[in-house]
Amino acid sequence: MARTPLATAATAPREGGIDAVEEFIRRRKKATINDVANLARVSKKTVSRVINNSPSVKPDTRDQVNAIIARIGFRPDPQARGLAFRRSFLIGLIYDNPNAQYIVNMQTGALDGLRGTGTELVVHPCDRLSETFVDDIREFIEVQRLAGVILLPPIADDRRLLDLMEELDIPFIRVTARPGDLNDPPIRTAQIVSRDREGCAEAAEHLVSLGHKRIGFIQGNLQYPSAHERRAGFEEGLARHGITIPPELDMPGDYSFDSGYRAARQILSAPRRPTAIIASNDQMAAGAYHAAYEAGLKIPADVTIVGFDDADVATRIYPPLTTVRLPTRDMARTAAESLMNGEMTDDTSIVFQAKLMIRGSSGPAPKG
């Protein structure tokens, strides 16, 4: 829900020409936190954060809420404030992701952001398919008394988890490839957004510029928003030149090396072999390398291969992999820093652009 700040901290909202705060005072009702939230036109969670001196509130909002508290004589519950102050100096990084390198990059970036702050990182894997998924994370947050949480994809887009964050009134930031609000009902969150779609469109344009027209595609795990964004970008880039992915060259994957290997074997065994393959991440692209060499093909003379992420493996295989760089370490560092300094509010997005890194695995389409 969009928030409308008051004109000044000392001016209360008016209803029908009557000062709402003065009307509240005239009724001599004992003030509650809900009254403060309604009069200040903010959420109860925001009022709670102001009361507990959380850094994740904008200065003008803090002044606005404090002005209302002073005028209506609201007195916070000391016991509730004590619970908030007993939070630890720990930030949680919660994930369910099979890509080990991605998690390492995110962990390293978060540690970069926390260095020198006196706050430590607690890394917590989870299973989003478990019946106790939400309860397990609730227990983790409550036992560790976390000061904030970074949620990685795909659980960053799980509405059950976001509702839990709201219920626990804990600062959190989502890392996602799908920008915008989550609906049913709408919820605004602080988010770090990666432009996966634009990066894949650039990769598609690169392949077309090299003369490739028959191109295979290895899909990512469809439970991840990134898989849909990357596919959409790749298809959009090809569509600009009237090119589509042939069904027999369109294979599923799950972001793992093995799935990339299996998919590439099928793609390369097609009666009309493609001249290029794009994989939705570098682990699957590495699997495609293995399948190509197993089939006696040379990269890029016989087949061009392109990946996504610019993980460490991209420069450790030969020839080095052309890939779309996703600045995962920078994204995690920014998320951690933002949690510490309170720069991001519930309607803030910080966008990171993906960038094509052209290396030795891409070359002109073979003749014939």
C-alpha positions in Angstrom: 0.0 0.0 0.0 1.4 3.4 -1.0 2.0 5.7 1.9 1.2 9.4 1.9 3.3 11.4 4.3 2.0 14.4 6.2 2.8 17.9 4.9 5.0 18.4 8.0 5.8 16.5 11.2 3.7 19.0 13.2 0.7 18.9 10.9 -1.9 16.2 11.4 -4.2 14.9 8.6 -7.5 16.5 8.2 -10.9 14.9 7.7 -13.7 17.1 6.5 -11.8 20.2 7.7 -11.3 18.9 11.2 -7.8 18.1 12.6 -7.9 14.3 13.1 -5.4 14.4 15.9 -7.3 17.1 17.8 -10.5 15.2 17.3 -8.8 12.1 18.7 -7.5 14.0 21.7 -11.0 15.6 22.3 -12.4 12.1 22.7 -9.9 11.4 25.5 -9.4 7.8 24.3 -6.4 5.9 25.5 -4.0 5.8 22.6 -2.8 2.5 21.0 -0.2 1.7 18.4 -3.0 1.2 15.9 -4.2 4.8 16.6 -0.7 6.1 15.9 -0.5 4.1 12.7 -3.9 5.3 11.4 -3.2 9.0 12.3 0.3 9.0 10.8 -0.9 7.0 7.7 1.8 4.4 8.1 1.7 0.7 9.0 1.8 -0.7 12.5 5.1 -2.2 11.6 6.6 1.2 10.8 5.4 2.6 14.1 7.0 -0.3 15.9 10.3 0.3 14.2 10.2 4.0 15.1 9.5 3.2 18.7 12.4 0.7 18.8 14.8 3.1 17.0 15.2 0.9 14.0 17.5 2.4 11.3 15.2 1.1 8.5 12.8 4.1 8.7 13.2 7.3 6.6 13.9 10.4 8.8 10.8 12.3 7.6 8.6 9.2 8.5 10.3 8.9 11.9 9.6 12.6 12.6 6.0 12.3 11.5 5.3 9.3 13.7 7.1 10.8 16.7 5.1 14.0 16.3 1.8 12.0 16.4 3.0 9.9 19.4 3.8 13.2 21.3 0.5 14.8 20.5 -1.8 12.0 21.5 0.3 10.9 24.5 0.9 7.3 23.3 3.1 5.2 25.7 4.6 2.1 24.2 4.5 -1.2 26.1 7.9 -1.6 27.9 7.7 -5.3 27.6 7.3 -5.2 23.9 10.2 -2.8 23.5 12.3 -5.1 25.6 11.8 -8.0 23.2 12.9 -5.8 20.3 16.0 -4.6 22.1 17.0 -8.2 22.8 17.7 -8.8 19.1 21.2 -10.1 18.4 23.9 -8.6 16.1 23.2 -11.2 13.4 21.9 -11.0 9.8 20.4 -14.2 8.3 21.0 -15.3 4.7 18.2 -17.8 3.9 18.2 -19.8 0.7 17.0 -22.9 -1.1 19.2 -23.1 -4.2 21.2 -26.0 -5.8 23.8 -23.7 -7.3 26.7 -23.9 -4.8 28.7 -21.1 -6.6 25.8 -18.7 -6.5 25.4 -19.2 -2.7 29.1 -18.8 -2.2 29.1 -15.5 -4.1 26.1 -14.3 -2.2 27.6 -15.2 1.1 30.9 -13.5 0.2 29.1 -10.4 -0.8 27.0 -10.2 2.3 30.2 -10.6 4.4 31.8 -7.7 2.5 28.8 -5.6 3.4 29.0 -6.5 7.1 32.7 -6.2 7.5 33.6 -3.8 10.3 30.1 -3.4 11.6 30.2 -5.8 14.5 27.3 -7.8 12.9 27.8 -11.4 11.8 26.2 -13.4 9.0 24.3 -16.6 9.7 23.7 -18.8 6.6 20.6 -20.9 6.7 19.6 -23.4 3.9 16.0 -24.5 3.8 13.7 -26.8 1.9 10.8 -24.8 0.4 9.0 -28.1 -0.4 9.0 -29.3 3.2 5.7 -29.3 5.1 7.5 -27.5 7.9 9.1 -24.9 5.6 7.6 -21.8 7.3 7.8 -23.1 10.8 11.4 -24.0 10.4 12.3 -20.5 9.3 10.2 -19.0 12.1 12.2 -21.0 14.6 15.5 -20.1 13.0 14.7 -16.3 13.2 13.4 -16.5 16.7 16.1 -18.6 18.2 18.9 -16.5 16.5 17.0 -13.3 17.3 18.1 -11.9 13.9 18.4 -8.2 13.3 17.6 -8.6 9.7 17.2 -11.1 6.8 18.3 -11.4 3.2 16.1 -13.8 1.2 17.5 -15.3 -2.0 15.6 -16.7 -4.9 13.4 -18.6 -5.3 12.1 -18.3 -1.7 12.4 -14.5 -2.0 9.2 -14.8 -4.1 7.4 -17.1 -1.7 4.4 -15.2 -0.3 4.2 -17.5 2.8 7.7 -16.4 3.8 7.1 -12.7 3.1 3.9 -12.9 5.3 6.1 -14.4 8.0 8.6 -11.6 7.8 5.8 -9.1 8.2 4.3 -11.0 11.2 7.7 -11.1 12.9 8.3 -7.4 12.2 11.9 -8.0 11.0 13.7 -5.9 8.5 14.3 -8.0 5.3 15.4 -7.5 1.7 14.5 -9.8 -1.2 16.9 -10.6 -4.0 14.9 -11.3 -7.2 14.9 -11.3 -11.0 11.3 -10.4 -11.1 10.7 -6.7 -10.1 7.5 -5.3 -8.8 5.0 -5.9 -6.0 3.7 -9.3 -5.1 -0.1 -9.6 -5.2 -3.0 -11.4 -3.5 -3.1 -9.1 -1.7 -0.4 -6.6 -2.8 2.7 -6.4 -0.7 5.6 -3.9 -1.1 9.1 -5.0 -0.1 12.6 -3.8 -0.2 14.3 -5.6 -3.1 17.5 -6.1 -5.0 16.6 -6.7 -8.6 18.7 -8.3 -11.3 18.0 -7.6 -15.0 18.2 -11.2 -16.2 15.9 -10.6 -19.1 17.8 -7.8 -20.7 21.1 -9.8 -20.3 19.6 -12.8 -22.2 18.3 -10.6 -24.9 21.8 -9.2 -25.4 23.2 -12.7 -25.6 20.6 -13.6 -28.3 21.5 -10.5 -30.3 25.2 -11.6 -30.0 24.5 -15.0 -31.5 22.5 -13.5 -34.3 25.3 -11.1 -35.1 27.6 -14.1 -35.6 25.2 -15.6 -38.1 23.6 -18.2 -35.9 20.0 -19.0 -36.8 19.4 -22.6 -35.5 19.9 -22.2 -31.8 19.3 -24.6 -28.9 18.2 -23.6 -25.5 18.6 -25.2 -22.0 15.8 -24.0 -19.7 16.4 -23.3 -16.0 14.4 -24.6 -13.1 10.9 -23.3 -13.7 10.3 -22.9 -10.0 12.7 -20.0 -10.1 11.4 -16.6 -11.5 14.9 -16.2 -13.0 14.2 -19.1 -15.4 11.2 -17.4 -16.8 12.9 -14.0 -17.1 15.9 -15.5 -18.9 13.8 -17.5 -21.3 11.7 -14.4 -22.1 14.8 -12.3 -22.7 16.4 -14.9 -25.0 13.1 -15.3 -27.0 12.7 -11.6 -27.3 16.2 -11.1 -28.6 15.7 -13.8 -31.2 12.2 -12.6 -32.2 13.7 -9.2 -33.2 15.3 -11.1 -36.1 12.4 -13.5 -36.8 14.1 -16.4 -35.2 12.4 -18.9 -32.8 13.7 -21.9 -30.8 12.9 -25.2 -32.6 10.9 -27.5 -30.2 13.5 -30.3 -30.7 16.2 -28.0 -29.5 14.3 -26.7 -26.5 15.2 -28.7 -23.4 14.5 -28.5 -19.7 17.2 -28.2 -17.0 17.4 -27.5 -13.3 20.5 -25.3 -13.2 22.8 -28.2 -12.4 25.8 -29.5 -14.4 24.2 -32.9 -15.0 21.0 -31.4 -16.3 23.0 -29.3 -18.8 24.9 -32.3 -19.9 21.7 -34.4 -20.5 20.0 -31.5 -22.3 22.9 -30.8 -24.5 23.3 -34.5 -25.5 19.7 -34.4 -26.7 20.1 -31.1 -28.5 23.3 -32.2 -30.3 21.8 -35.5 -31.4 19.0 -33.8 -33.4 18.9 -34.6 -37.1 19.8 -31.0 -37.8 22.3 -30.0 -35.2 22.2 -26.4 -34.0 25.2 -24.1 -34.5 24.8 -22.6 -31.0 23.4 -23.4 -27.6 22.5 -21.0 -24.8 22.2 -22.4 -21.3 20.3 -20.6 -18.5 23.3 -20.7 -16.2 27.1 -21.5 -16.3 26.8 -24.8 -14.6 24.5 -26.1 -17.3 26.8 -24.5 -19.9 29.7 -26.5 -18.5 27.6 -29.6 -18.8 27.0 -28.7 -22.5 30.8 -28.4 -23.0 31.1 -32.0 -21.8 28.4 -33.2 -24.1 30.0 -31.4 -27.1 33.4 -32.8 -26.5 31.9 -36.3 -26.0 30.3 -35.9 -29.4 33.6 -34.9 -31.0 32.6 -31.3 -31.6 35.0 -28.3 -31.2 33.9 -25.1 -29.4 33.3 -22.7 -31.1 34.3 -24.0 -34.5 31.4 -26.6 -34.5 29.1 -25.2 -31.9 29.0 -21.9 -29.9 28.0 -22.1 -26.2 26.8 -19.2 -24.1 25.9 -19.3 -20.4 24.6 -17.0 -17.7 26.0 -15.8 -14.3 29.7 -15.4 -15.0 30.5 -17.9 -12.2 34.1 -18.9 -11.5 33.7 -22.0 -13.8 33.2 -19.6 -16.8 36.9 -18.8 -16.9 38.2 -22.1 -15.7 36.9 -24.2 -18.7 38.5 -24.0 -22.1 37.8 -22.1 -24.2 36.6 -19.5 -21.6 32.8 -19.2 -21.6 30.9 -16.4 -23.2 28.3 -15.6 -20.5 26.0 -13.0 -19.1 27.5 -11.5 -15.9 25.2 -11.2 -13.0 26.9 -9.2 -10.2 25.7 -11.5 -7.4 28.5 -10.5 -5.0 27.7 -6.8 -5.4 24.0 -7.5 -5.0 24.5 -9.3 -1.7 26.9 -6.7 -0.4 24.3 -4.0 -1.2 21.6 -5.9 0.6 23.7 -6.3 3.7 24.8 -2.7 3.8 21.2 -1.6 3.3 20.0 -3.6 6.2 22.7 -2.1 8.4 22.2 1.5 7.5 18.4 1.5 6.9 18.6 3.0 3.4 15.9 0.8 2.0 12.2 1.0 2.9 9.3 -1.2 1.9 9.0 0.4 -1.5 12.7 0.6 -2.5 14.3 -1.3 -5.4 18.0 -1.3 -6.3 18.5 -2.6 -9.8 21.6 -4.4 -11.1 22.2 -4.7 -14.8 23.4 -7.9 -16.4 26.2 -7.6 -18.9 27.4 -9.9 -21.7 31.0 -11.1 -21.4 32.2 -12.2 -24.8 34.9 -14.9 -24.6 36.3 -17.8 -26.6 33.2 -20.1 -26.6 31.4 -18.0 -29.2 32.3 -17.8 -32.8 30.8 -17.4 -36.3 28.2 -19.9 -37.3 29.8 -22.8 -39.4 29.2 -22.7 -43.1 26.8 -25.1 -44.7 
